[in-house]
Amino acid sequence: FTLVTSIFVAYFFLIVRSPRKLEYLHAIDEAMSRTLQSSELPKISILIPAYNEEKVVEKKLRDIAAMQYPHDKREVLLIDDCSTDETRAIAERAFRELGLAGKVIKNSRRTGVNGCYNRGLKESTGDLIATTDADVMVDHEALLKSVKVLDAMRDVGGVTSRMVPMSPARTTAVRIERSYRDFYDTMCVAESAMHSTFPGYTTFALVRRSAFPPIPVEYGCSDGNISLAIIRKGLRYICVPTIFFYEPIVESLREQLRQKVRRGARQIQSAWANKDILFSRECGAFGNAVFPLRLLMMIVSPLLSLVGCVAILVALAHVSIYWVLALTLFLLVLYGGSRLGLSKLSLLWSLVVHQCYLLVGLLLSGRKRSVWRPVQRSSIIGRS
């Protein structure tokens, strides 16, 4: 556990507490203050993978139509991944009613999110590629804000955003997610100040077309594959703290386990496939500091935590069963504190739970798979 603690302490002082953060935030503020004429704005292709999204697809397209960006400078490509419900019909009707430029693309077979992005990229015509999910709503200024950043910061190949978790429930799963997202978004911004963040969110991202790569279909997460491909090109991939998307989150621990294990496994696949970035001069501070620490946190830390837990339980059981009961009581107090909303205990409990999710994800990271069953999320879709 000393080694695990050392990894997180090193990350906190080297990345989160880096003095570069203030300089980075100032650069973002300067980019946002710029005024761009309509003639200066590039064309954007918005890619939306969709599978059985009949309940939300119309609202999603209406949200896209309301975004503050010239209609003649954007196209919307919704990639229907062989939905078995009315997703395609509803989307096509919404395209006509809203007058959206673009089309619905029908896959001949299910390819998963990664395959949908590959298909959308081939049929897109924009100078910039925006990615977003069918069941999330996005800040209506997100496109314009992202374009301003890319225009001002020429070494940036892609921009990602921050997540606002949406759920009316007060379940343990929701508390864990809210606490973790606050910490994770802090990580994303701090890493961006150093160089780049990984993996960010394709839930909303805007990427230069020249930096948008074909994505491996059967392994790796879309956001991890895209962010690392951008960084490999010598560009930066940054999280802008003033751009948000609103995502419904799972409300049961069972669904959260399934979602987090899948995400963890695919993030580890993306990271491991790009392990040669480690200490690469071309990747600057990301290759020398951010990525090594992230690999330690994703792969080494969960393994060390498991070994430490087993060793402690064996040692305590050897001394006295009462020590095992005392440890159990401590975990219950930690869990109870998180339920009461005590911020420090909530974050600590959330980190412990996510280490467990990563451990299971690590064990399953050898599997290649392009599609999976969607998780059951909150019924609330949109802004609070």
N, C-alpha and C positions, 0 to 999 in steps of 0.2 A: 504493500500500500504506500510505502514511502516513495517508490519509483513512480507510481500513478500520480501521487500528489505532486511530485517534482515536475511531471509533464505539464500538468495544468498550471502550476505556479510559473513555469517557464513561459508558457503561452500567454499568461496574464501579463507578465512584466515585459516580455519582448514584443507582443503584438497589441494586446488591448490597451496597455498603458504607453504605447509608443507616442513620442512627441510629434510624430508626423500627422496625427489625427487632426489637430487644429488647422494645420496647413491644408490638408485635404478638404476639410469642410469649407474653408475659405475659398478654395478653388471651385468647389461645387456652387457656392453662393454667387461667385462671379459669373460662372457659366449660366446660371439661372437668370441673372439680371440682363443678359444679352437680349436684344430685340432682333428677330429674324423676319425678313420680308417673305411674303408668300412665294415669290419667285426663287428664293434661296432654299426653300424647303425641299428635301428629297422625297421621292416616292417610296412609300412603305407598303410592304406586303405583310398582312397579318395572318398567321397560320394558327388554326384552331383544330386540333385533333378531337374527334368526338366518337364515343361509343355508347349507344343507348342513353342519350341525354335529352329525351323528349320533354322532360319536365322543366328543363332550364335553358334549352338552346335558344328559344325565342327571346327570352329576357337577356341572354348573353349578347345576341346580335343587336338588340335595341341599345344595350350598354355600349357596344362598339360604335354604333351609329351616332351616339351622343358625345363621343370623344372629340376634344377640341383640336381638330386637325383638318385641313382642307379636304373635302371629299374627293376632289379630282387628283389628290396626291396620295391616295391609298387604295388598296384592293384587299378584299377579305377572301381567304380561301379556307373553307371549312372542309376538313378531310374526314369523311364518314367511314369509320373502320368496320364496315359490315354490320351496322346496327340492326337489331332484330325488332326494334320498335319504330315509332314514327319520326325519329330524329331527322331523317333526310327530307321528308315531305314538309315538316314544320319549318325547317331551315330554308328550303327553297321558297316557301310562301313568304317567310320573313324577308328574304333577300328582295323579292319583288315589291313588297309593301313599303320597305324602308328605302328602296332605291340604292341599295349597297352595290358598289362596283366589286365584282368578283364572282365566285361560283362555289357550288358544293361539288366536291370531288368524291367519287365513290370508289373505294378500294375493292378489288376483285376478291381479296382474301384478307383476313385479319393480319395485321402486321405489328400492332402495338404502337405506342406513342412515337418511338424512335423511327419506325418505318413511315408513320404519317408525316413526320417532319421532313423526311427525305423526299416523299412524294410531293409535298407542298412546295419544297424548295425548287424542285425541277419545273413546276408549273407556274412559279411566281415570276414577276417582272420588276419588282421593287429594287431600289438601291439599298434599302435597309430591310431586314427581316425581323418582324415582331412575333414572338411566341406567346401564347396564352392558353389557358384551359377553358373548357366549355362551362364549368360550374363555378367560375370565379368572376367577380366584378373588379374592374380596374379604375384607378384614379383617372378621371376624364382628361386631366392634363398630362398624363403619363407619356404619351407619344411626343408632345411638344417639348416637355422637360428633357426627355431622353435625347432628342435631336439636338437640343442646345448643348448638352454635355458632350455628345460626339463631335459637334461642330467646334467646340472650344478646346477639347482635349484630343488632339490628333493621335496620340499614342494609345488611346482606348479603342478596343475592337468591339466591345459589347457592354451594355448597361443592364443591370438587374435591379430589383426593387425590394421593398420590405413587405412582410406579410402581416395583415391584421386578421387574427383568428376570429371566426364568427360562430357562435353557438349560444343559445339561450340557457343551456343546461349548466349545472354546477357539479358535474360528475368528477370523479378522480381523474379520468382521462382528459377532460377539458382543462382542469387545473394544471396537470402535468404539461400539456401542450402550450398553454398560455405562458407559463413560467419559462419553458424551454425556448419558445420563440423570442421572448424578450432578450434572452442571453445570446441566442443564435444570431439575431439581427445585429447585436452589438459586435459580435465576432465578424460578421460580413463587412461592416463599415470599417472596423479596425484593420482587417486584412486589405481592404481596398486602399486604405491610407498607406500601407506598406508597399503594395504593388497591385495585387489582384485577390479576389475571393474565389473560393471553391466550396461547393458547387454552385451556390447562388440559386436562383429560381427561374425555370423556364415558364413558370406560372404567369409571370410577365417579364420579358426581356426584349431588348432591342439590340440587334447585332448587325454590323456591316456585312453586306452580302459577300464581300471578298474574304471575310473571316469565318463565315458560317460553313461548317464542314458537313460532309455526309456522315451520318451517325451509324455506328454498328447496331444492327437490329436486335441481336440476341443477347447482348450483354451491355452492362453499364447503363446509368441513368442519363436521360437526355440533357439535364442541366450540367451534370458532371462532364459528360463527353464534350459538350459545346464549350464550356468554360475552359477546359484544359486544351482543347484544340486552338482556341483563340490565343491562349498564353504561349503555346508552342510556336505560334507565328510571330512571336516577339511583341505582341500587343497586350494590353491590360484588359481585365474583365472586372468591372467595379460595381459595387452596390451603392446606389444613390439613396440616402436616408429620407429624402423628401418625396419619394415616389412610392406609392402603396398599391397593393391589391388586397381584396377582401375574400377570404377563403373559408368555406364551411369546414369544420373539423369534426372528426369522429368523436362520439360521446361514450363509447364503451371501451373498456380495456382490451377486450378480445379483438375488436376491429383495429384499435390502435396498435396492438401487437403485430397483427398481420401487415398493416401498412408500414410500420416502422422497420420491421424485419426485412420486408421487400426493399424498401428504400435504402436501408443500411447495406444490404447485400449488393445492390447495384451501384451504390456510391463507392464501395470498396472495389468492385470490379473496374470502375472507371479509373480510380486512383492507381490500382495495381498495374493496369494496362499502360499507364503513363509514368511508371516509377523511374524511368530514365531522366525525368525532369529534375529529380533530386540533385541538388547542388549544381544545377546547370547555370553557367554564367549568362546565357541568353535569356534566362527567365528571372534574372535579378533577385530581388528580395523574396519573391515568391518561391523560387527554387531553393534558396539558401535558408529560409526561415519559416515561411508560412506552410509550405507543402510538407517539409519534414515533420513539423509539429502536428499537422493535421493527420498524417499517416500514423504517428505515434498514438494520437488520441483515438483514431478509428480502429486500429489493428492491435497495437501493442498493449494499450491501456485495458481494453476489455479482457484480454488473456491474462494479464497480470492481476486484474481484479478477481478473476475466477480462481487463480492459483492462491491468491491471498485469502479468499473466503474459505476455501477448502482447508488450507493450512490452519487458519484460526479455529475453525470448527473442530478439527481433529485435535488441536492442542487443548482447546477448552474442554472438550469432552473427556480428554485424557486426565485433566486436572479435576474437573467436577462438572456434573451436568448443570449445576446452578449457573455457571458462567455462560453456558449456552442459552439458558433462559434469560439471563441478563442482557445478552446481545439481542435476543429476540425482542425484549422489552424496549431496548434502545431504538430498534427499527420501527416498532409500533409508535413510539413517541415522535420519531422523525416523520412518519406517515401522518400522525395526528396533527402535527404542527403544520404540515402542508395543507391539510384539509381546512385548518382554521385560517389559512391565508397568510401565515407568517412568511414573509418574503424570502428570508435567508433559508429557512427550512424547506420552503417550497422549491427553491432552486436546487438545493442540495439533493432533495428527494428526486427531483426531475432528472438530475444528472446521473444519479444511481440507477434509475429505471432505464435511461437511455444507454447506459453502459451494458445493461442486460440485453436490450434490443440489438445493440451493435454486436455483442458476442454471438447471438443466434444468427444474425445476418452474416457474420464472418464465417460461421460454420456452413452456411448455405451459399456462399459467394461463388462456389465452383459450378453452380448450376447455370446453364444458359437457357433463357426463356424470353420470348418476345411479347407475350400477352399474359394477362392475369385477370382474376375476378375483381371488379371494382369494390371498394370498401363502402360501407354504409355510413354516410356522414350526416351532419346536422341538416335539417330541412330548411334552415334559414339560408337563403342565397342573396347576397347583396350587402349594402352598406348599413352600418348601424346608425 
